[in-house]
Amino acid sequence: MDQPMTQQHLVLKGVLAIIVSSFLWGTTGTAASFAPDISALAIGAFAMGGGGVLLVLHARRTLWLDRAILWANPAYLWAGGLSVAIYPLAFYSSMRLSGVAVGTVVSIASAPLFTVILECLISKKRLSLRWCVSFAIAAVGITLLAFSQHQGTVLLTGASERTLGVLLGLMAGLSYATYSWAAKHMIEQGVHSRSAMSSMFGLAALVLLPSLSLTGDHLLASPVNISVALYMAIVPMFLGYVGFSYGLRHIEASKATLLTLIEPVVAMLLAVVIVGERFQWIGWLGMGLILLGLMLQMVPLPVFRKSKARLPEAPSVSSSAMD
């Protein structure tokens, strides 16, 4: 097999790994809905904390090899670890207040915007016209989706509770962007992508798992609760991030991060089919606009070629802000 064919094969495997990981992440909200008596803080802490422990065990060899580089950049390691710890608490609380689909979409889709702020202010990166157009279209779609739910499809239907849920989703997006940006910096410094992710998740586990003594009252109360907790830690968190790290070895991060935005689509479909959330027609229109915004990032168009900015590879969902 010649070199081009070998490379194409690896790229295909990377794309498939990212798609599978994104699908797994999209199931988290629906899975959490089957254990309503477990607090959002507890289920988020166990999922990310338990997944972090598994990631550290899985990456123990690369962590040992990269230990000098990791400790040479403690600010990024601590910023990333703290953001990983914040993310699940804000993310699952957002879904409980605003609904599974809306909470997921706001949390995931706001991350690119926050990454742009970090990249422009700290990394001095430039925006591309393609990204600006794509984000504007997707932002309209997100707005339509956020206002498309029928009354009675979320746990708390008051305007103040829904607003709080959206704000928590934005906080989750900011934390997602921060640990993604921190991981990107560490990888640029020569850290293996597996080490970058597992080091931050492992650090977050030191904070998240002890918090279960205060929030995890019902975590082991029933077989269903135990099953949900184990599923969250093993499947979306551990396997999802293992697959994501593998995919980043073989495809550009900008393409990988666009593929991860399949997650809100999966979350919405599962919320409708399994959880029973209902959306008006504008919600489906909004989802279509989100997908259109993503397609504009993936399809080469002559009008965007002159504005294309060449940026270094990034390890996360939020780096898709840069074309």
N, C-alpha and C positions, 0 to 999 in steps of 0.2 A: 504494500500500500504506500503510495507516494505521500509526501509531506502535506500537500493541500488537502487530500482526502482525510488524512489523520486529523488535521486541525478542524475540518468541518465536523467530523465525528465527535470530537471533544466539545465543540461549541454546541452541538445538538444535545449532548448529555448535560451540559451546563444549563441550557434553557429548560430542559425537562426537570432538572433538579429545582430550579427556581419556581417553576409553575407548581410543582408538587408542594413545595414549602409554603407558597402563598395560599394554596387551597387549605393546607393544615391550619395556618394562622386564621383563615376565615371561619373556621369552625369553633373558635374559642368562645365567642359570645353565645352561640346556640348551646354549646356544652354547659356553660355556666348557668344558663337558664333552667337546667334540669335539677339544680341544687339551690333553690331560692333561699333556703334557710342558712346557707353559708354566706357570710358577709362578703361584699366585694373586696374588702381589704384582705380577708383571709384567703380567698381563692386566688387573688392576684399574687399575694406573697408566696403561697405554696407553689403556684405554677412557675413563676420566674425564679424563685429561690431553689426549688427542687430541680428545675431545668438547669439552673446555673451549676449546681453540684455535679450533675451528669455531664455537662459540657466540660467542666474542669477535669473530670476523670477521663473523658474521651480525649482531651487535648494535653494530657499531662506531659507527654514527650516534647511537644513543641513549646509548651510553657517553660519547661526547664531550659531548652535551648535559647529561648527569647528572653530569659529573665533579666539579663543585663540591660537590654534595650527598654523593656517595660519599666524598670525602676529608674531609668534615666529620664523618663517622661512621666513623673508622678502626677502632675496636674491633670493631664489628659486621662490617665487611668482613674483617678478619683472622680473627675467630672463625669466620665462615662459610667462608672459604677453607681454614683449617686443618681444619675438620670435613669439607669436601669431600675433602680429601686423605686423611684417615683412613678415610672411609667405604668406598671400594672395597677397601682392604687388609684391613679387618676382614670385609667382606661376602663376598668371594670365598674367603677363608681359612675362614670359617664353613661355606660350602657344601662345600668340599673335605673337611672333617672330619665334618660332621653330615649331609651329603646336600643335594642341590639344593633340594628342596621345603622341608625343615625349616629349612635355613639362610636361605632367602628369607622364609619365614613369620615366623620369630623376628625377623629384622632389620627387616622392614617393620612387623610388628604391634606391636613394642615401642616404636616411635617415638612413637605418641600418648601413652603413659604418660610418657615422658621430657619430652614437650612440656608436659604438664600440670604437671610439676614446675617447669619454666622459667616457664611462664605464672603459676603461683600464687606462686612465690617472688620473681620479678623484675617481671613485668608486673602482678601483683596481680589476676589474673582469677579469676572464680568458676567452679566446676564446675556442670554441670547434672545433674539426676537422670537424664535420658535418657542422657547419656554414661556415667555410672557403671554403669547397668544394661547398656548395650550392651557396655561394655568387660568387665564381669564375665562375660557370656555368651561373648564372643569369647575371653577368657583361658582359659576351660575348653576351648574348641575347640582353641586353640593347644596346650594341654597334651596333649590326646588325640592330636593330630597328631604331636607330638614323640615320643610313645612308640609310634607305630603302625608304624614301619618293621620289616621282617623283617631278620634278620641277613644280612650279605653284600651289602647294597645301597649301602653307602658305602665309601669307600676305606679307612678305618680304623674297625674295629668295636669297639675297646676302649672301656670306659666313660669312661676319662679323656679320650680323644680326642674322644668325643662331647660330653662336658661342656665341654671347651675350645671346641668348635665352637659350642655354644649361647652361651657367654660372649662369644665374638667376635661372634656375631649381636646380642647385647645392646649391645656396643660400637658396632656399625654402626648400630643403632637410635638410640643416643644421639647419634652424630655426625649422622645424618640429621635428628633433631629440632633439633639446634643450628643447622645451616645453614639449615633451614627457618625457624626462629624469627628468625634474623638477617636473612634475606631479607624476612620479614614486617615487621620494624622499618624496614628501608630503604624498602620500598614505602610504608609509612605516612608516611615523611618526604618523599615525593614522587618517589622514584626509579621509573622505568619498570620493570615486572616483568622485562622482557628484560634490562635493565641490571643489575638486582640479581642475577639468576641467572648471567649471563655474567661479571660481575666476580668473583664468588666462584670459579667454575669456572676462569676464566683465572688467578687467583692460585694455585689448587691445581695447575694445569698446570706452573707454575714449579718446583714441588716434585716432582710425579709423573714428568714426562717425564725429567728428569736421572737419576732413580733407576733407569731402565731400563738404564743402563750397568752396574749391579750385579746386576739381577734378570732382564734380558731376554735371556738366552743363547739360548733356543730360539724366541724370538718370530718370527724370520724363517727358521726352519730348514726349513720345508716350505710348499707352497702352501696346505695346510689351515690351518696356524697363521697364515699371513698373512691368509687369508680371514676367519678367526675374529676376529683382532685388528681388522681394518678394519670388519667388521660391528659389533663392539661399540662402536667409536668413532663410527661414522657413524649407525647405525640407532637403537639404544636410547638412546645418550647424546645425540647431537646432535639427531636428528629427534624423539626422545622429549621432550626438554626444550623444543624449539621448539613442539611441539604443546601441551605443558602450559602454557607461557607464553601461547599464544594462547587456550587455554580459559579461563584466569583473567581474561581481559578481559571475558568475557561471562556468566560464572556465578559465584555466590558460592563463596568458597574452601571453606566447610564442605562444600558439595555436591561440589566438585571433588576434595577430599581423600578423601571416601568412595569416589568412583569409582576413585581410584588404588589402592584396596585390592583391586581385581580382580586386581592383579598376582600375589599369592600363589596365587590360584586358577589362573591361567594357568600359573604355575611348577609347581604340583603336577601338573596334567594333562599338561604336556609331559614332566615327569620320569617319569611312569608310562608314557606312550605311546612316547617316544623314547629316554630315557636308560635305562629299564628298572628304575627303582626300584619297589619293591613296598610296599604299605601294607595293614595289616590293616583290618578293617571299622571299628575305632574311629577310624582316620584319616579315613575318609570322613564319619563322624559329626562328627568335629572340624571338618572343612571346612564341614559344614552349619551348625554352631553359629557359626562365624565369619561366614558369610553372614547368619545370623539376626541377629547382633549389628549388622551393617551395615544390615540392613533396618530395624531399630528406630530407627536414626538418620535414615532417609529417610522413613518413613511417619509422618504426623502422628497422634498419639494423644492423646486428651483428658487422660489421666493425667499427661502430661509438659508440658502447655501452661503450667501455672502456674510450673513450674520452669525454663522456657526462659530462657536468658541471651543477651542480644544482645551479640555480640562483633564486633570489626572483622575484616575480611576477611584471610585468611592465604594464603600462596602455596604450601603444601606438603602432603604427605601427612599429616604429624603434626598439623596444626592441626584435624583432624577430632575431636580430643579435646573441643573446645568446640562445643556445639550452637548 
